Amino acid sequence: APERLVIADIGLDTVVVPMGWTVVGTDGAQESRWEDLPVGAAGWHRHSGRPGMGTNIVISGHHNIAGEVFRDLVLVEPGQRVSVWAEGREHRYVVAEKLILPERGVPEEQRRQNASWMQPTPTERLTLITCWPQSSNTHRLIVWARPDTEAS
């Protein structure tokens, strides 16, 4: 599993811990709730891929609470490098795209489409997710990167 995430261009170097969700019953209905992340850590989604396994590796983090690990993720631009460390090995990626997607006050279909960025993919990619903007969290910031073939 990923243990460390580094994006030198924005000064990010953080520990990554496994995370998932639990299903809880509330007033006769069930809902999923994300597990809390430790302060200052990013979370690798346990249901997602692992570096080098050929599918989507999903890591999320807070941008305005709990250590603000992804505070500057919005500054990342296509072409910048990202490193993920797993089992003592560095896996390098290049940012392909940055998206800011509306999340609050949009139809359920839009929210499901936003969540599709967490789904498995037929080729390896790294997907980083946080909320945006700093003051209201009305959107999702998605940064995805492909393996850096020039690093081999």
Secondary structure, 3 states (H helix, E strand, C coil): CEEEEEEHHHCEEEEEEEECEEEEEECCEEEEEECCCCCCEEEEECCCCCCCCCCEEEEECCCCCCCCCCCCHHHCCCCCEEEEEECCEEEEEEEEEEEEEECCCCCHHHHHHHHHHHCCCCCCEEEEEEEECCCCCCEEEEEEEEECHHHC
